[in-house]
Amino acid sequence: MFEPGSATGTIDSVSTRDDARRVSAMSEGMSGSEILRIAAEIRAMTEAGQRVCNLTVGDFSPAEFRIPTFLENEIADALRRGETNYPPSNGVAALRESVRRYYERSLGLAYPASSVLITSGSRPGIYGTFRTVVDPGDRVVFPVPSWNNNHYCHLTGAVPVTVATTRDTAFLPTRELLAPVIRGARLLALNSPLNPTGTAFTAETLLGVCDLVLEENAKRRNGERPLYLMYDQVYWMLTFGDTRHVDPVSLRPEIAPYTIYVDGVSKAFAATGVRVGWVVGPQDLIDSMNNLLGHVGTWAPRAEQVATSRLLDSPNEITSFGTALTTGVRKRLDALYDGIMAMRAEGLPVDATVPMGAIYLSARFALNGKRTADGQTLRTNDDVRRYLLNAAGFAVVPFQAFGVKEDTGWFRLSVGAVSLADIERVLPALRQAISAVS
């Protein structure tokens, strides 16, 4: 026992035996976010007065993209009416009904409101899906690059089974890539349009994956638990050009008993801080997930839920906002893509994928092994990242942050927090920095 204020009564002076762990094994083994580490570097640079085109954050800056005025007003009205107490753990009834109507009207998916669970953004829906269907030791299959599946496997004690993808398959898994590893798996985690690549499934590719899931489940006998498909489609309203969003149940209705959708307003309405998401799936899974997440307290605030229900029942508001958001995002992605491909046409070692969806562009800066003007050899993707940041004020995230182990030169570029002018300003500096290596 120590007395507060005494020489030994400070937190810093608390000692334990060298072999005594102060945190859980799960917590001790949890790695921090690579993106947040990079963000800290950029923050230090900007605080020191350096100008940075920050393409790292998977978010929207309100200075560039505000939430719908309709939603903003509805939230304020709900707060003024006193919508500030606890909502039901599964979400206010009006919002669950609105999500049901929204999916039926927009995607042709017919689910009852009892199959809808409201969450505080999409992350709890992903975590809830893992926790609801995965036991420690179960195998979870997911492609790389992809966002945070490795961390959710760690949180649940699952065995991660990664499927490496390439530019040839738009960084998305195909039936052929998944077939060798799907036997006995418990969960297949997919996302389209994909964070970090900005690519999206075609109907043909997703059909092949759905058929593989159905065939695998047909093989399971004697109480063997099913294989579930988690389909994160939070970016589904942000698609460009000829790209059309596709989803499993629309393509193969018979896969509905095995499919769990994760979605929300965060990306489609530039409303990442509003924290309204939802999960849609088989009612028995939704009921179990509600029981689980109810103890975690992952419900969205009541006022935001009420406001979102009004928005989802306002098709004209959705269309007008969606058109403006998609136009703004695409202009930024196209500017980056065109600028990088112009450098490629000059013979510089760069490449990019055509923008398909989300707020991301996949770009390759194949500078690994090259030397800078001051004699530094760029050996790893992180070396390349630091060089582009310091030499051009061009801040990007390497695919290593999304589970890729090899230094392939591929990076995620995110445009939600930058202006078109920011991009146009940085491209000449980027070209100069790339031209300077040899």
Buried (B, 14 or more C-beta within 10 A) or exposed (E): EEEEEEEEEEEEEEEEEEEEEEEEEEEEEEEEEBBEEBBEBBEEBBEEEEEBBBBBBBBBBEEBBBBBEBBBEBBEBBBEEEBEEEBBBBBBEBBBBBBBBBBEEBBEBEBEBEBBBBBBBBBBBBBBBBBBBBEEEBBBBBBBBBBBBBBBBBBBEBBBBBBBBEBEBBBBBBBEBBBEBBEBBBBBBBBBBBBBBBBBBBEEBBBBBBBBBBEBBEEEEEEEEBBBBBBBBBBBBBBBEEBEBBBBBBBBEEBBBBBBBBBBBBBBBBBBEBBBBBBBBBEEBBBBBBEBBBEBEBBBBBBBBBBBBBBBBBEEBBEEBBEEBBEBBBEBBBBBBEBBBEBBEEEBBBBBBBBBBBBBBBBBBBBBEBEBEEEEEBEEBBBBBBBBBBBBBBBBBBBBBBBBEEBBBBBBBBBBBBBBEBBBBBBEBBBEBBEBBE
